[in-house]
Amino acid sequence: MSQIDNEELLGSIIVESSNYISQSEPEKSLELLLNNFNNFENNAIFLQTLGEAYLELGDVEKAYDFLIKACELDPTGSKSVEKFFYLGQIIGGLDGLNSLKVGVEKLMSQLNFIDELKSKHSNNNNNNEQELILEISNQDESLKLLVNAYHNFNNIRKYLIKKLNQGIFSMIEIWMTDLCMEENAEIECENLINLSIKLDNKNPETLSILSSIRISQQRSNDAKELICESWELFKLKLNNLKSASSKTNDIIQDNEEEEDDEEDDINDINLETMELIQPLITLTKYAIELGLFEIAIEITGSIQNIDENSIESYYLEGFANYLIVKRIQNNISKDEDYLNFNLNFENLPINNKINENDDSFEFLKESRLSLSNAFKLLQIDSISNETDPELKETINNLLKQVGGFILKEKDTSGINENNWEDQIELDD
């Protein structure tokens, strides 16, 4: 097989593997990769993809082995940086930080290179996009792959910034967890988050992570403002994605034959939307931690619009409403110390036998409904198997406190409201 044929085969394998993973079928991805292992066992990109498949299947040990070898074959990241990010998150600590740093520094050099090239073209009054793209693709293999995938300067730059932020956020997480006791942890976090803001000051996830840093610094007012700003930017992003999806669907419907490029656009939009779920869940947790329960409830609603099977969003929605009930019933104002409330809420009584005139009635009903939705999802084996046992127990415990399982109108789940406690006992 010629080198060109070999590259084409590898490219098709990587694309097919990525499609399987995006469709939550990592077993098929792994089977495909293992069937071609002998042809590409010394190829860094192939081994990186194999490591990713094992990670998706939860086999961290095997993933580590292949990612380590991929890094050894491509120590500077000239082919790809993903392996350094995966490895850094697996290892953690200083070693993990150093792995992430290799990837971040490579991406920064690529971003600086394409920005300088763009500036050079502009100064020379050269507006030929194709010449610019050709020069970018000649820099190294990973940039060539980006050119083939994203086709134009703006999309390439957007991708590089997105990946940079992923690496930066992972580094911040290590500094705030594994290395939080290090003397320079706080300044390192500040430097990294400032770099992220410099790259994209309209990134809602950046502001969310900055709010976490401010929480750790006990700067609660700053953290609250950042959460509100982050949520506004998330809403804007969600609206833009929804609008883009609608326009692309209209184009497809207007054409008798569906265009492959437009189908790809829809898939990219859907993937980008799904990728917002975890950052939104994280923002919800920060909002609850700061006593911003109403904002937390609003965020969970947006998550459910993306994925109606997001069990964690229903739990957080139910929990936020539950905390509002406790706050109202125990005569605690919104302005009182949220830290003291959060530390002691479990000791506060809750009355689930109230009438419609009680100020906490609607919040109690919403809490029951949200937690009931979470409970119903737990009856689906595939969801239950992937849910943390501790979360299951928490959902069941809270559901008992707010009055038990409640069915929506026209519910078809098959759950009997009269024996829901027996069902919990079976699940336990």
Secondary structure, 3 states (H helix, E strand, C coil): CCHHHHHHHHHHHHHHHHHHHHCCCHHHHHHHHHHCHHHHCCCHHHHHHHHHHHHHCCCHHHHHHHHHHHHHHCCCCCCCCHHHHHHHHHHCHHHHHHHHHHHHHHHHHHHHHHHHHHHHHHHCCCCCHHHHHHHHHCCCHHHHHHHHHHCCHHHHHHHHHHHHHHHHHHHHHHHHCCCCCCCCHHHHHHHHHHHHHHHCCCCHHHHHHHHHHHHHCCCHHHHHHHHHHHHHHHHHHHHHHHHHHHHHHHHHHHCCCCCHHHHHHHHHHHHHHHCCHHHHHHHHHHHHHCCCHHHHHHHHHHHHHHCCCCHHHHHHHHHHHHHHHHHHHCCCCCCCCHHHHHHHHHHCCCCCCCCCCCCCHHHHHHHHHHHHHHHHHCCCHHHHHHCCHHHHHHHHHHHHHCCCCCCCCCCCCCCCHHHHHHHHHHHC
